[in-house]
Amino acid sequence: MPPIAKLLFGGCLTLAIVMGVGRFLYTPLLPLMQHQYGFTPDIAGLIAGANFAGYFTGSMLAALTSRGLARRLAFRGGLLASVVTTIAMGLTSDLTLWLILRLLSGMASAFAMIAAAGIVAEQLARIGEESRLAWVFGGVGAGIAFSGLIVHALIGTMNSSALWVLVGILTAILMPLALVFVRERPLPTSRRPADPRRRIPRPLAFWPLFASYTCQGLGYSVFATFIVALIKARSGVEGLGDWVWIVTGLAILPSCLVWSKAAERIGFAAALTTAYGAQIVGVMLPVVSTSPVAALAGAVLFGGTFIAITMLTMPLGRHGLAGRGFAVLTAGFGLGQMLGPIAAGHMVGAAADYTRPLAASAGVLALGLTALVVAIRQRDRTPAKMA
């Protein structure tokens, strides 16, 4: 395997383990956990919020490990902790321990993801192949689809505890490949000619962009937590719940590559605006229609945009606030996604009707799109190409 392929595969596998599984395995297992343990939607939102709180905390701490040995240790420790906390979720039924484990899992996924992406991005930048980082983020979709398929195949024969352990063990088997492949290594110089049509990102007004990205964190997290529970609560389409989540993962796989190419053609801000619009439609489809087609189309639109929006936002705001833009944007996003499931869980209530919080999350995403438009309009006009 060529060195660049090893690096990309290792990064992709890391995100599959710590994000696709470590962070999002809870989504397809949530209905099964509620059936097994009998907890209410507000508790479900609290458990999800604990994981997002851990990710928020880990993202902030990861800023202290941006280079060298500290980053390598953050990557390895985060990867190992993600696997261990996934397995441990199936070994207890205590709510307090669940909250602690999900908090630690969120921190672990942030450390491993940020460290791995940083290592890969730096290596690619040295040879002018930054655009290939999109392959790494596709790992989130691979992990979601992989774990979703396992849950779907075994849901009739295994309870949620056993599935936490099983999927965790499978990630433990794959983990050594990620540990070996994600490292600094010499890469051959790129021979691809420069594309004169390629557009580059031009920074947007920071605070409206911050507001937009915070809304994105809140809005997406509700769909990502409760969509399977929503579909499984509907009479006649219950069996589609697992497939909606699997399709979401499959849609993520090519999304970053597609949106990266689109941004280089039509501009980053235009691509980001379009992605927001598509995501709002995707979130609303299962709200306004109970048909299987609407649910699957919503999964495609949501999966095809939510990782890509992060990929498109960062280049437009990372240099803001004297270079602190990445950390501040991540903080806003983390705060939004921490509050989203908790608020949504309380909105669901005892009736187990998930349509209202999903509709509310679409409204929050619409506010995010509005803030994004404001950020674009406030950007100073220059003779340079529009981003």
C-alpha positions in Angstrom: 0.0 0.0 0.0 1.5 3.4 -1.0 2.4 5.7 2.0 -0.3 8.2 1.2 -2.9 5.4 1.1 -1.8 4.1 4.5 -2.1 7.6 6.0 -5.5 8.2 4.5 -6.8 4.7 5.5 -5.5 5.1 9.0 -7.2 8.5 9.4 -10.5 7.2 7.9 -10.4 4.1 10.2 -9.7 6.3 13.3 -12.8 8.5 12.6 -14.9 5.3 11.9 -13.9 4.0 15.4 -14.1 7.1 17.5 -16.9 9.0 15.7 -18.9 6.6 13.7 -19.0 4.0 16.5 -17.7 5.7 19.7 -19.9 8.7 19.3 -22.9 7.6 17.2 -23.5 3.9 18.0 -25.9 5.3 20.7 -28.3 6.4 18.0 -29.3 3.0 16.6 -29.1 1.4 20.0 -31.3 4.0 21.7 -34.7 2.4 21.0 -33.3 -1.0 22.1 -31.9 0.5 25.3 -35.2 2.2 26.1 -37.0 -1.1 25.6 -34.5 -3.0 27.8 -34.2 -0.5 30.6 -37.4 1.6 30.3 -35.9 5.1 30.6 -37.8 8.1 29.2 -36.8 10.5 26.3 -35.5 13.1 28.7 -33.0 10.6 30.1 -32.1 9.6 26.5 -31.4 13.3 25.7 -29.3 13.6 28.9 -27.1 10.6 28.0 -26.6 12.0 24.5 -25.8 15.5 26.0 -23.2 13.9 28.3 -21.3 12.6 25.2 -21.5 15.9 23.4 -20.3 17.7 26.6 -17.3 15.4 26.6 -16.6 16.2 23.0 -16.8 19.9 23.8 -14.4 19.6 26.7 -12.0 17.4 24.7 -12.0 19.8 21.9 -10.9 22.6 24.2 -8.2 20.5 25.8 -7.0 19.2 22.5 -5.8 22.7 21.7 -3.0 22.0 24.2 -1.7 19.0 22.2 -1.3 20.5 18.8 2.2 19.2 18.0 4.7 16.5 18.6 4.7 13.9 21.3 1.7 15.4 23.1 -0.4 15.1 20.0 0.7 11.5 19.4 -0.2 10.5 22.9 -3.6 12.3 22.6 -4.3 10.3 19.4 -3.3 6.9 20.9 -4.9 7.5 24.3 -8.1 8.9 22.7 -8.4 5.9 20.4 -7.9 3.4 23.1 -10.3 5.2 25.5 -13.0 5.3 22.8 -12.9 1.6 22.4 -12.8 0.9 26.1 -15.8 3.2 26.9 -17.8 1.6 24.1 -17.3 -1.8 25.5 -18.0 -0.6 29.1 -21.4 0.8 28.1 -22.6 -2.8 27.8 -21.2 -3.9 31.2 -23.4 -1.7 33.4 -27.0 -0.5 33.7 -26.3 2.3 36.1 -27.3 5.7 34.8 -24.5 7.6 36.6 -21.9 5.3 35.1 -23.5 5.7 31.6 -23.2 9.4 31.9 -19.6 9.2 33.0 -18.7 6.7 30.2 -20.4 8.9 27.6 -18.6 12.0 28.9 -15.3 10.2 28.7 -16.2 8.7 25.3 -16.9 12.2 24.0 -13.5 13.5 25.3 -11.8 10.5 23.8 -13.3 11.0 20.3 -12.4 14.7 20.3 -8.8 13.9 21.2 -8.4 11.1 18.7 -10.2 12.9 15.9 -8.5 16.3 16.2 -5.0 14.7 16.7 -5.5 12.2 13.7 -6.9 14.9 11.4 -4.1 17.3 12.4 -1.4 14.7 11.6 -2.9 13.7 8.3 -3.6 17.3 7.3 0.0 18.4 8.0 1.4 15.6 6.0 -0.9 16.3 3.0 -0.2 20.0 3.1 3.5 19.4 2.6 2.8 17.8 -0.8 0.0 20.1 -1.8 -2.7 17.4 -1.4 -4.9 19.0 1.3 -8.1 18.2 -0.6 -7.5 14.5 0.1 -8.4 15.1 3.7 -12.0 14.6 2.6 -11.3 10.9 2.4 -10.5 10.9 6.2 -13.9 12.5 7.2 -15.7 9.8 5.2 -14.7 7.5 8.0 -17.5 8.9 10.1 -20.0 7.5 7.6 -18.2 4.2 7.3 -18.4 3.7 11.1 -22.1 4.7 11.2 -23.0 2.3 8.4 -20.8 -0.5 9.7 -22.3 -0.3 13.3 -25.8 0.3 12.0 -25.7 -2.9 9.8 -24.5 -4.9 12.8 -27.3 -3.6 15.0 -29.9 -4.3 12.3 -28.6 -7.8 11.7 -28.5 -8.8 15.4 -31.2 -6.8 17.0 -33.5 -9.8 17.1 -31.0 -12.0 18.9 -29.0 -9.7 21.1 -29.9 -7.0 23.6 -28.4 -3.6 23.7 -25.8 -4.5 26.3 -24.4 -7.3 24.2 -24.3 -5.1 21.1 -22.3 -2.4 22.9 -19.8 -5.0 23.8 -19.7 -6.8 20.4 -19.3 -3.6 18.4 -16.7 -2.4 20.8 -14.7 -5.6 20.5 -14.8 -5.3 16.7 -13.3 -1.8 16.9 -10.6 -3.1 19.2 -9.6 -5.6 16.6 -9.4 -2.8 14.0 -7.6 -0.3 16.3 -4.0 -1.6 15.7 -4.3 -0.7 12.0 -5.1 2.9 12.8 -2.3 3.1 15.4 0.2 1.9 12.8 -0.9 3.9 9.8 -1.5 7.3 11.4 1.9 8.8 11.9 4.3 11.3 10.4 5.8 9.7 7.3 7.6 10.9 4.1 5.2 11.2 1.2 6.0 11.4 -2.5 5.6 14.8 -4.1 2.3 15.3 -5.9 2.5 15.2 -9.7 -1.0 16.5 -10.3 -1.1 19.8 -12.2 -2.6 22.8 -10.5 -6.2 23.6 -11.5 -6.5 27.3 -12.5 -10.3 27.1 -11.9 -10.0 26.1 -8.3 -11.6 28.6 -5.9 -10.0 29.2 -2.5 -11.8 30.0 0.8 -12.0 33.7 1.7 -12.8 34.4 5.4 -16.3 35.5 6.4 -17.3 37.9 9.1 -16.5 35.9 12.2 -19.3 36.4 14.8 -22.2 35.8 12.4 -20.4 32.6 11.2 -19.9 31.7 14.9 -23.7 32.0 15.4 -24.4 30.0 12.3 -22.1 27.1 13.4 -23.5 27.1 16.9 -27.0 26.7 15.4 -25.6 23.9 13.3 -24.3 22.1 16.4 -27.7 22.3 18.1 -29.8 21.5 15.0 -27.9 18.5 13.7 -27.5 16.8 17.1 -31.3 16.4 17.5 -31.7 14.5 14.2 -28.5 12.5 14.9 -29.8 11.4 18.3 -33.4 10.7 17.8 -34.1 9.9 14.1 -34.0 6.1 14.6 -36.3 6.4 17.6 -38.7 8.6 15.6 -39.0 6.2 12.8 -39.4 3.1 15.1 -42.1 4.9 17.0 -44.3 5.1 13.8 -46.7 2.3 13.1 -46.1 0.6 9.8 -42.5 1.8 9.2 -40.8 0.6 12.4 -38.5 -1.8 10.4 -37.1 1.2 8.5 -35.5 2.8 11.5 -32.2 1.0 11.3 -32.0 1.5 7.5 -32.5 5.2 7.9 -29.4 5.4 10.0 -27.4 3.1 7.7 -28.3 5.2 4.7 -27.2 8.3 6.7 -23.8 6.7 7.1 -23.6 5.7 3.5 -24.5 9.2 2.4 -21.6 10.6 4.5 -19.0 8.5 2.7 -18.8 10.5 -0.5 -20.2 13.8 0.9 -17.0 15.5 1.8 -15.4 14.8 -1.6 -18.5 16.0 -3.4 -18.8 19.2 -1.4 -15.0 19.8 -1.6 -15.2 19.7 -5.4 -18.3 21.8 -5.4 -16.6 24.5 -3.2 -13.7 24.6 -5.5 -16.0 25.3 -8.4 -18.8 27.6 -7.1 -17.0 28.9 -4.0 -16.9 27.8 -0.3 -19.6 30.2 0.9 -22.0 29.3 -1.9 -21.4 25.6 -1.2 -21.9 26.0 2.5 -25.2 27.9 1.9 -26.4 25.2 -0.4 -25.5 22.5 2.1 -27.4 24.2 4.9 -30.5 24.4 2.7 -30.2 20.7 1.8 -29.9 19.8 5.4 -32.9 21.8 6.5 -35.0 20.0 3.9 -33.6 16.6 5.0 -34.5 17.3 8.7 -38.0 18.4 7.7 -38.9 15.6 5.4 -39.6 13.0 8.1 -41.5 15.7 10.0 -44.0 16.6 7.2 -44.4 13.1 5.8 -44.6 9.6 7.4 -43.7 7.8 4.1 -40.7 5.6 3.9 -39.5 7.6 0.8 -39.4 10.8 2.9 -37.5 9.1 5.7 -34.8 7.7 3.4 -34.6 10.9 1.4 -34.2 12.9 4.6 -31.4 10.5 5.6 -29.5 11.0 2.3 -29.8 14.8 2.6 -28.8 14.9 6.3 -25.9 12.4 5.9 -24.8 14.1 2.8 -24.4 17.5 4.5 -23.7 17.4 8.3 -20.0 16.4 8.2 -19.5 18.5 5.0 -20.8 21.6 6.7 -18.0 21.3 9.3 -15.4 20.8 6.5 -16.6 23.9 4.7 -17.0 26.1 7.7 -13.5 25.8 9.2 -11.6 27.3 6.2 -14.0 30.3 6.3 -13.4 31.0 10.0 -10.3 29.4 11.3 -8.1 32.5 10.9 -10.6 34.7 12.8 -9.9 36.3 16.2 -6.1 36.4 15.6 -5.9 32.7 14.8 -8.2 31.5 17.6 -11.1 31.0 15.2 -10.9 27.2 15.0 -11.1 26.8 18.8 -13.9 29.4 19.2 -16.0 27.9 16.4 -15.6 24.4 17.8 -16.6 25.7 21.3 -19.8 27.2 19.8 -20.6 24.0 17.9 -19.9 21.9 21.0 -22.2 24.0 23.2 -25.0 23.8 20.6 -24.8 20.0 20.2 -24.6 19.5 24.0 -27.8 21.4 24.6 -29.7 20.1 21.6 -30.5 16.5 22.7 -31.2 17.6 26.3 -33.8 20.2 25.2 -35.2 17.8 22.6 -35.6 15.0 25.2 -37.7 17.3 27.4 -39.8 18.4 24.4 -40.6 14.8 23.5 -42.1 14.1 26.9 -44.1 11.0 27.8 -46.0 10.9 24.5 -42.8 9.8 22.6 -43.6 12.2 19.8 -40.3 13.2 18.2 -41.7 15.3 15.4 -41.9 18.5 17.4 -38.2 18.6 18.5 -37.2 17.7 15.0 -39.2 20.5 13.5 -37.7 22.9 16.1 -34.2 21.7 15.2 -35.0 22.6 11.5 -36.0 26.0 12.7 -32.7 26.4 14.5 -30.8 25.3 11.3 -32.8 28.0 9.4 -31.5 30.6 11.9 -28.0 29.3 11.3 -28.5 29.7 7.5 -29.8 33.3 8.1 -26.7 34.1 10.2 -24.5 32.6 7.4 -26.1 34.9 4.9 -25.4 37.8 7.2 -21.7 36.7 7.5 -21.4 36.6 3.7 -23.0 40.1 3.3 -20.7 41.6 5.9 -17.6 40.3 4.3 -15.5 43.1 2.8 -15.6 43.0 -1.0 -12.2 42.6 -2.6 -11.1 42.1 -6.2 -10.2 38.5 -5.3 -12.4 35.6 -6.2 -15.4 35.2 -4.1 -15.2 32.2 -1.8 
